[in-house]
Amino acid sequence: MNSNNKTIRPNGYAILPAPVRYDKRLSFDERIMFGEITALCAGKYYCLVSDDYFAKLYETDEATISNWLDHLTELGYIRVGKRRINGRVIGLNINIS
């Protein structure tokens, strides 16, 4: 959810750079989530999004989402800020152009 409590509806398309696409340490779910993050960033290198948004989108729980984000962070693909009421800032660490 964004700060206005409206559902985030990304436009455009997701980008999966080769390092993410072919990283066998990542699950397919984590790769798709990275793509969703690029779509939410919409030309910037960061976005504000909640774990709840991803949990609903991928029909899983917030603990699983947190694990996926932690793994993407551990591998250096993203940086994740602390949770806040309206979500958290997720930044891209990889060139997506």
N, C-alpha and C positions, 0 to 999 in steps of 0.2 A: 504494500500500500504506500502511496505517497503521502505527503503531509496534509493533503486535502481529503484523505480517506477515500480516494477514488481508486479503482482497480487500475493497475498499470497495464497498458495495452501497447506493447512495443510495435513499432512500425518498421518497415524495411526488412532487413535480412540479417541473419547471424553469420559470423565469420569464424571459421575454424582453421587457423593457420597450421601448416604442416607439423610443426613441433607438437602441437596439441593433438592433432588427428592421429599421429603415428606413435604417440607415447604409450607404450604397452603397460606402463605403470598406472595409467588412468582407466577407470571403468568407462563403458560407453555412456552411462548416465552422467559422469563427470565431464566428459567431452561435450555432451549436449548442453549441460549447464553452462560451461564456458561459452559456448555459442550464444546462449540466451543472455549471458552477461554482456557480450559484445553488442547484441541488439539493443539492450537497455542503455548501454553507454551512448549509442546514437552519435558516433563521431567524436566523442570525448574519450578520455582514458579512465573515467570513473562513472559510477551511477549510485543512486540511493535506492536500496531495495530491502525488503524484510525476508527473514527466513520463512515466514508464514506464506508469503507470495510463492516462493519456490515449492514449499510443501504442498500447497494446493495445486500448483501447476503440474507437478510430477506425482501427485497422489501418494505422498509419503509423509513421514513425520519430520518435525523440525530437527530432531537429533540426527537423522540421516543427512539432511541438508547441511547441518553444521559440520558433519564428518566430511562431506564432499568439499565444502569450502575450505576446511582445514587441509585436506589433501592437495587441492589446487594451490593453496598458499605454500604448503611445505615444498612443493615442486617448483615454486617460484613463478607460477603463471599469473597469480593475482595477489593483491594485498587487501586485507579485510579490516575495517575499523570495528570498534566496539559496538555492540547492540545498543540501539536507542529505541524510543517509543515508535518512531516512524520508519525504522529500518536501520541499515548501516551502510556506510560508504564502502563500495567495492571498487578497487582500482585495478586496471590491467597493467601487467608488468611485461607484456610482450608486444612487439610491433605488429599491428593488425592491418597496416596499409599495404 
